[in-house]
Structures are given as C-alpha cells and as structure tokens.
Amino acid sequence: MRDLLGHHRVREVGRFLVTGGLAYLADVAVFNLLLLVFDVPSLWAKVVSSIIAIAVAFVGSRYYTWADRRSAHPGREYAMFLLLSVIAALLQIGCLWFSRHVLGLTSPLADNISSNIVGMAIATIFRFLTFRSLVFPAR
C-alpha cells in the first residue's frame, strides 16, 4: 500500500509539472514578446502573460493533472482556481516589483529572473499545495 501511495504521488507531481511547464512556457513567451517586441512595461507584460498562463493551467489541471478529482461543482472549482491563481500571479508580480523598485534591477534579464525564476518557484509551490487541497481535493 505504501508503494502504491508513493507511486501515485510521483505521478501526480509529474502531471502537475507537465501542466505547469506548458503554462510556464506560455507565460514566459507572452511576457518576453510583450516586453521585448512590443515594449510593454514589465509589470503590465507580466499581468497579461499571467492571465494567459492561468487559462492554460486551468485546462491542464482540470482535465489532466487532477482529472480524477474533478468535483460535481465546477463553478466552485473555477472560482477557487481563479482566486488561488491570482494570488500566485501576485507572488510573481511582487517579486518583479521588488526587483525593479527596491533593488533597482531594471534590465529584461533581471525582470525574467525575478518573475520567471524566483517568482515562479515560489508560486509553483503555492499552487501545488493549494490546488491539490482546495481546488481539486481527494474525494
């Protein structure tokens, strides 16, 4: 039984990472497109890229990562997922803001490190813990 639970958790984390990886690619691509090609200010570029990434993550989470945990109340799922995703996006945006306005690091490289590496690491841990327990809890 212990091996079965451990194997299940490894598969769950693997599916979470696949879904998150796709959302991350969308986030980084849109962020850099807006930042470098369209010269959108970094904080606004991050807001837009986060919205795109949230949509990708929801589809992957609901239909792949936790397909076996979908509830009979999809409206609650949507609302909780959106709320927690916005909080996670604010964690990333907060790291970007801190880097730019407190540390004075304003290059595109610094923006990517603060939001897409440091912020993403913090937000990913937050997402995994909250999505599996609050949005898609075990039945």
HELIX and SHEET records of a PDB file:
HELIX    1   1 ARG A    2  ASN A   32  1                                  31    
HELIX    2   2 LEU A   33  VAL A   37  3                                   5    
HELIX    3   3 SER A   42  GLY A   60  1                                  19    
HELIX    4   4 SER A   61  THR A   65  3                                   5    
HELIX    5   5 ALA A   67  ARG A   69  5                                   3    
HELIX    6   6 PRO A   74  HIS A  101  1                                  28    
HELIX    7   7 PRO A  108  ASN A  112  1                                   5    
HELIX    8   8 ILE A  113  VAL A  118  3                                   6    
HELIX    9   9 GLY A  119  THR A  130  1                                  12    
HELIX   10  10 PHE A  131  VAL A  135  3                                   5    
END                                                                             
